[in-house]
Amino acid sequence: MGAAEHLAALLDLALPASCAGCGVVGVGWCADCAAALKVGPVRVRPRTDPGVPCWALAPYAGPARRAVLAAKERGRRDLAAPLGLAMAYGLARLRTPDRVLVVVPAPSRGASARRRGGDPVLRMARAAAGWLPDCRVVPMVRVWWGVRDSVGLTIGERQHNLRGRVSVRRGPLASLPSTVDTEVVVVDDVLTTGATARESVRALRAAGVETSAVLVTCSA
């Protein structure tokens, strides 16, 4: 055993991994919790309609909810791989054959991403794309400065908070393949009111990009 492997083994003994979904010791994401995210995607209808079909891998409860919170709030970067694999299953079921799939992560506030050590939705999207043929991740949607964290906001406050404050980066937009052979799906971790999804779809449409669907890990 090399020095790196020996150190990793010692760390596992001192700080054993636990499943983010159920807490079982010895694995970061167990098979039972992984199975809970492979049932969908299921069609959901948020209170704020983004104008395209919305799909979720699971309800915002149980292992899925705990995994999302662990990735967002507790720095569990290791969850990008299993959550990305679950997202890949969902995308594979939704995509149109023989078309290039473009995955657009929903926008995140810069302060939130920095606090979390990076954007967990972007990490998940990139992990998902790694499992799919003819799939690209294009992080081209952003929120303007001054947008508040949505936690604790009412439906109306969430809508007002984001209305007109989501835009498309021109650089990534220029890298898109031909729209004739491209299918665009917006992905996110949680769908609550649908305000973020609606503004993302609106901003993409205003930039000449039509979205075919929204896919999230959980729907609240």
C-alpha positions as a LaTeX table, in Angstrom:
\begin{tabular}{lrrr}
\hline
Residue & $x$ (\AA) & $y$ (\AA) & $z$ (\AA) \\
\hline
Met1 & 0.00 & 0.00 & 0.00 \\
Gly2 & 1.39 & 3.40 & $-1.02$ \\
Ala3 & 1.56 & 6.42 & 1.24 \\
Ala4 & $-1.55$ & 8.01 & $-0.29$ \\
Glu5 & $-3.60$ & 4.82 & 0.06 \\
His6 & $-2.38$ & 4.35 & 3.62 \\
Leu7 & $-3.39$ & 7.90 & 4.52 \\
Ala8 & $-6.81$ & 7.41 & 2.94 \\
Ala9 & $-7.33$ & 4.21 & 4.93 \\
Leu10 & $-6.41$ & 5.99 & 8.18 \\
Leu11 & $-8.83$ & 8.80 & 7.38 \\
Asp12 & $-11.61$ & 6.30 & 6.69 \\
Leu13 & $-11.03$ & 4.80 & 10.13 \\
Ala14 & $-10.95$ & 8.16 & 11.86 \\
Leu15 & $-13.79$ & 9.72 & 9.84 \\
Pro16 & $-15.81$ & 6.88 & 8.30 \\
Ala17 & $-17.95$ & 7.84 & 5.34 \\
Ser18 & $-21.69$ & 7.83 & 5.84 \\
Cys19 & $-24.47$ & 7.74 & 3.28 \\
Ala20 & $-25.89$ & 11.19 & 2.70 \\
Gly21 & $-29.34$ & 9.69 & 2.23 \\
Cys22 & $-29.75$ & 7.35 & 5.18 \\
Gly23 & $-26.60$ & 7.70 & 7.32 \\
Val24 & $-25.35$ & 4.14 & 7.00 \\
Val25 & $-21.61$ & 4.08 & 7.73 \\
Gly26 & $-19.05$ & 2.95 & 5.19 \\
Val27 & $-20.35$ & 4.43 & 1.95 \\
Gly28 & $-21.08$ & 7.96 & 0.79 \\
Trp29 & $-24.24$ & 7.00 & $-1.13$ \\
Cys30 & $-25.76$ & 3.56 & $-0.70$ \\
Ala31 & $-27.53$ & 1.40 & $-3.28$ \\
Asp32 & $-30.93$ & 1.73 & $-1.61$ \\
Cys33 & $-30.80$ & 5.53 & $-1.68$ \\
Ala34 & $-29.54$ & 5.48 & $-5.27$ \\
Ala35 & $-32.55$ & 3.37 & $-6.24$ \\
Ala36 & $-34.89$ & 6.05 & $-4.86$ \\
Leu37 & $-33.66$ & 8.45 & $-7.56$ \\
Lys38 & $-34.07$ & 6.01 & $-10.45$ \\
Val39 & $-37.86$ & 5.73 & $-10.29$ \\
Gly40 & $-38.53$ & 8.94 & $-12.24$ \\
Pro41 & $-38.56$ & 11.25 & $-13.90$ \\
Val42 & $-42.10$ & 12.17 & $-12.94$ \\
Arg43 & $-43.99$ & 15.10 & $-14.48$ \\
Val44 & $-44.56$ & 17.93 & $-11.99$ \\
Arg45 & $-46.47$ & 21.19 & $-12.29$ \\
Pro46 & $-45.02$ & 24.04 & $-10.24$ \\
Arg47 & $-47.19$ & 26.94 & $-9.12$ \\
Thr48 & $-45.22$ & 29.27 & $-11.41$ \\
Asp49 & $-45.47$ & 27.71 & $-14.87$ \\
Pro50 & $-42.20$ & 28.06 & $-16.84$ \\
Gly51 & $-43.99$ & 27.25 & $-20.09$ \\
Val52 & $-42.21$ & 23.93 & $-20.71$ \\
Pro53 & $-42.69$ & 20.47 & $-19.17$ \\
Cys54 & $-41.09$ & 20.06 & $-15.75$ \\
Trp55 & $-39.83$ & 16.71 & $-14.45$ \\
Ala56 & $-38.40$ & 15.54 & $-11.12$ \\
Leu57 & $-36.42$ & 12.45 & $-10.17$ \\
Ala58 & $-37.99$ & 12.33 & $-6.70$ \\
Pro59 & $-40.08$ & 14.32 & $-4.22$ \\
Tyr60 & $-38.26$ & 16.70 & $-1.88$ \\
Ala61 & $-38.26$ & 14.19 & 0.96 \\
Gly62 & $-36.28$ & 11.28 & 2.33 \\
Pro63 & $-32.89$ & 10.37 & 0.87 \\
Ala64 & $-33.18$ & 12.75 & $-2.10$ \\
Arg65 & $-33.83$ & 15.77 & 0.11 \\
Arg66 & $-31.02$ & 14.87 & 2.51 \\
Ala67 & $-28.57$ & 14.37 & $-0.35$ \\
Val68 & $-29.41$ & 17.73 & $-1.93$ \\
Leu69 & $-28.99$ & 19.49 & 1.41 \\
Ala70 & $-25.70$ & 17.70 & 2.05 \\
Ala71 & $-24.37$ & 18.76 & $-1.34$ \\
Lys72 & $-25.55$ & 22.37 & $-0.94$ \\
Glu73 & $-25.04$ & 23.11 & 2.73 \\
Arg74 & $-22.51$ & 20.62 & 4.06 \\
Gly75 & $-19.91$ & 20.58 & 1.32 \\
Arg76 & $-20.45$ & 16.98 & 0.18 \\
Arg77 & $-18.74$ & 17.37 & $-3.19$ \\
Asp78 & $-18.57$ & 13.56 & $-3.47$ \\
Leu79 & $-22.31$ & 13.52 & $-4.14$ \\
Ala80 & $-21.88$ & 15.16 & $-7.54$ \\
Ala81 & $-21.07$ & 11.76 & $-9.07$ \\
Pro82 & $-24.07$ & 9.72 & $-7.80$ \\
Leu83 & $-26.52$ & 12.60 & $-8.20$ \\
Gly84 & $-25.11$ & 13.21 & $-11.68$ \\
Leu85 & $-25.62$ & 9.55 & $-12.56$ \\
Ala86 & $-29.26$ & 9.76 & $-11.42$ \\
Met87 & $-29.67$ & 12.92 & $-13.48$ \\
Ala88 & $-28.17$ & 11.13 & $-16.49$ \\
Tyr89 & $-30.80$ & 8.37 & $-16.21$ \\
Gly90 & $-33.52$ & 11.01 & $-16.22$ \\
Leu91 & $-32.03$ & 12.91 & $-19.16$ \\
Ala92 & $-31.65$ & 9.70 & $-21.14$ \\
Arg93 & $-35.36$ & 8.99 & $-20.72$ \\
Leu94 & $-36.42$ & 12.50 & $-21.72$ \\
Arg95 & $-34.09$ & 13.35 & $-24.59$ \\
Thr96 & $-34.96$ & 13.07 & $-28.26$ \\
Pro97 & $-32.85$ & 10.46 & $-30.09$ \\
Asp98 & $-30.27$ & 11.64 & $-32.62$ \\
Arg99 & $-30.10$ & 15.18 & $-31.26$ \\
Val100 & $-27.28$ & 16.87 & $-29.38$ \\
Leu101 & $-28.35$ & 17.40 & $-25.78$ \\
Val102 & $-27.39$ & 20.72 & $-24.20$ \\
Val103 & $-27.74$ & 20.82 & $-20.42$ \\
Val104 & $-28.07$ & 24.29 & $-18.91$ \\
Pro105 & $-27.63$ & 24.47 & $-15.13$ \\
Ala106 & $-30.06$ & 26.80 & $-13.39$ \\
Pro107 & $-28.34$ & 29.99 & $-12.21$ \\
Ser108 & $-26.90$ & 30.32 & $-8.74$ \\
Arg109 & $-26.03$ & 33.47 & $-6.80$ \\
Gly110 & $-22.27$ & 34.04 & $-6.86$ \\
Ala111 & $-22.12$ & 34.50 & $-3.08$ \\
Ser112 & $-23.94$ & 31.21 & $-2.52$ \\
Ala113 & $-21.65$ & 29.32 & $-4.90$ \\
Arg114 & $-18.55$ & 30.74 & $-3.21$ \\
Arg115 & $-19.88$ & 29.84 & 0.24 \\
Arg116 & $-20.51$ & 26.30 & $-0.93$ \\
Gly117 & $-17.09$ & 25.90 & $-2.53$ \\
Gly118 & $-18.54$ & 25.95 & $-6.03$ \\
Asp119 & $-21.90$ & 25.41 & $-7.67$ \\
Pro120 & $-23.30$ & 21.94 & $-6.77$ \\
Val121 & $-25.80$ & 22.05 & $-9.65$ \\
Leu122 & $-23.01$ & 22.70 & $-12.15$ \\
Arg123 & $-20.96$ & 19.84 & $-10.70$ \\
Met124 & $-23.96$ & 17.51 & $-10.92$ \\
Ala125 & $-24.69$ & 18.56 & $-14.51$ \\
Arg126 & $-21.11$ & 17.91 & $-15.59$ \\
Ala127 & $-21.15$ & 14.52 & $-13.92$ \\
Ala128 & $-24.40$ & 13.68 & $-15.73$ \\
Ala129 & $-23.02$ & 14.74 & $-19.11$ \\
Gly130 & $-20.07$ & 12.42 & $-18.61$ \\
Trp131 & $-22.46$ & 9.45 & $-18.77$ \\
Leu132 & $-24.33$ & 10.55 & $-21.91$ \\
Pro133 & $-23.31$ & 10.55 & $-25.58$ \\
Asp134 & $-23.65$ & 13.79 & $-27.55$ \\
Cys135 & $-24.25$ & 15.82 & $-24.42$ \\
Arg136 & $-22.74$ & 19.18 & $-23.47$ \\
Val137 & $-23.05$ & 21.34 & $-20.38$ \\
Val138 & $-23.31$ & 25.05 & $-21.17$ \\
Pro139 & $-23.52$ & 27.21 & $-18.01$ \\
Met140 & $-24.83$ & 30.28 & $-19.77$ \\
Val141 & $-27.64$ & 31.48 & $-17.48$ \\
Arg142 & $-26.81$ & 33.87 & $-14.65$ \\
Val143 & $-28.58$ & 35.97 & $-12.04$ \\
Trp144 & $-27.90$ & 39.66 & $-11.63$ \\
Trp145 & $-26.31$ & 41.24 & $-8.61$ \\
Gly146 & $-28.83$ & 42.02 & $-5.87$ \\
Val147 & $-30.90$ & 38.84 & $-6.12$ \\
Arg148 & $-31.65$ & 37.54 & $-2.63$ \\
Asp149 & $-31.37$ & 33.98 & $-1.38$ \\
Ser150 & $-34.78$ & 32.40 & $-1.95$ \\
Val151 & $-34.88$ & 30.52 & 1.37 \\
Gly152 & $-37.77$ & 31.81 & 3.45 \\
Leu153 & $-39.37$ & 33.86 & 0.66 \\
Thr154 & $-43.04$ & 33.53 & $-0.23$ \\
Ile155 & $-44.19$ & 32.62 & $-3.74$ \\
Gly156 & $-44.79$ & 36.25 & $-4.62$ \\
Glu157 & $-41.46$ & 37.32 & $-3.12$ \\
Arg158 & $-39.59$ & 34.64 & $-5.09$ \\
Gln159 & $-41.19$ & 35.79 & $-8.32$ \\
His160 & $-40.44$ & 39.45 & $-7.63$ \\
Asn161 & $-36.89$ & 38.59 & $-6.53$ \\
Leu162 & $-36.02$ & 37.01 & $-9.89$ \\
Arg163 & $-38.30$ & 38.77 & $-12.36$ \\
Gly164 & $-36.15$ & 40.24 & $-15.12$ \\
Arg165 & $-32.94$ & 39.48 & $-13.24$ \\
Val166 & $-31.85$ & 36.35 & $-15.08$ \\
Ser167 & $-29.85$ & 36.73 & $-18.29$ \\
Val168 & $-27.76$ & 34.72 & $-20.75$ \\
Arg169 & $-23.99$ & 35.01 & $-21.08$ \\
Arg170 & $-23.16$ & 35.78 & $-24.71$ \\
Gly171 & $-19.85$ & 33.89 & $-24.73$ \\
Pro172 & $-21.30$ & 30.46 & $-23.87$ \\
Leu173 & $-24.32$ & 31.20 & $-26.06$ \\
Ala174 & $-22.05$ & 31.57 & $-29.09$ \\
Ser175 & $-20.64$ & 28.08 & $-28.46$ \\
Leu176 & $-23.98$ & 26.33 & $-28.91$ \\
Pro177 & $-24.25$ & 23.88 & $-31.80$ \\
Ser178 & $-26.85$ & 24.36 & $-34.53$ \\
Thr179 & $-30.30$ & 24.85 & $-33.04$ \\
Val180 & $-31.78$ & 22.50 & $-35.63$ \\
Asp181 & $-30.00$ & 19.50 & $-34.14$ \\
Thr182 & $-29.98$ & 20.63 & $-30.51$ \\
Glu183 & $-32.24$ & 19.93 & $-27.57$ \\
Val184 & $-31.88$ & 22.17 & $-24.50$ \\
Val185 & $-32.83$ & 21.07 & $-20.98$ \\
Val186 & $-32.52$ & 23.26 & $-17.88$ \\
Val187 & $-31.48$ & 21.30 & $-14.78$ \\
Asp188 & $-31.59$ & 22.20 & $-11.09$ \\
Asp189 & $-31.47$ & 20.49 & $-7.72$ \\
Val190 & $-34.85$ & 21.57 & $-6.31$ \\
Leu191 & $-38.04$ & 22.88 & $-7.90$ \\
Thr192 & $-40.19$ & 24.78 & $-5.41$ \\
Thr193 & $-42.36$ & 27.55 & $-6.85$ \\
Gly194 & $-40.90$ & 27.33 & $-10.36$ \\
Ala195 & $-39.75$ & 30.97 & $-10.36$ \\
Thr196 & $-36.12$ & 30.14 & $-11.19$ \\
Ala197 & $-37.15$ & 27.73 & $-13.94$ \\
Arg198 & $-39.52$ & 30.28 & $-15.47$ \\
Glu199 & $-36.97$ & 33.08 & $-15.52$ \\
Ser200 & $-34.30$ & 30.76 & $-16.93$ \\
Val201 & $-36.57$ & 29.63 & $-19.75$ \\
Arg202 & $-37.61$ & 33.24 & $-20.40$ \\
Ala203 & $-33.99$ & 34.44 & $-20.59$ \\
Leu204 & $-33.03$ & 31.62 & $-22.94$ \\
Arg205 & $-35.99$ & 32.29 & $-25.21$ \\
Ala206 & $-35.13$ & 35.99 & $-25.32$ \\
Ala207 & $-31.64$ & 34.97 & $-26.48$ \\
Gly208 & $-33.09$ & 32.77 & $-29.23$ \\
Val209 & $-32.72$ & 29.44 & $-27.40$ \\
Glu210 & $-35.84$ & 27.30 & $-26.99$ \\
Thr211 & $-35.93$ & 24.99 & $-23.97$ \\
Ser212 & $-37.60$ & 21.60 & $-24.27$ \\
Ala213 & $-37.87$ & 20.73 & $-20.57$ \\
Val214 & $-36.79$ & 21.37 & $-17.00$ \\
Leu215 & $-35.39$ & 18.42 & $-15.00$ \\
Val216 & $-34.67$ & 18.60 & $-11.27$ \\
Thr217 & $-33.47$ & 16.19 & $-8.63$ \\
Cys218 & $-36.36$ & 16.98 & $-6.28$ \\
Ser219 & $-39.72$ & 18.71 & $-6.45$ \\
Ala220 & $-41.02$ & 20.35 & $-3.27$ \\
\hline
\end{tabular}
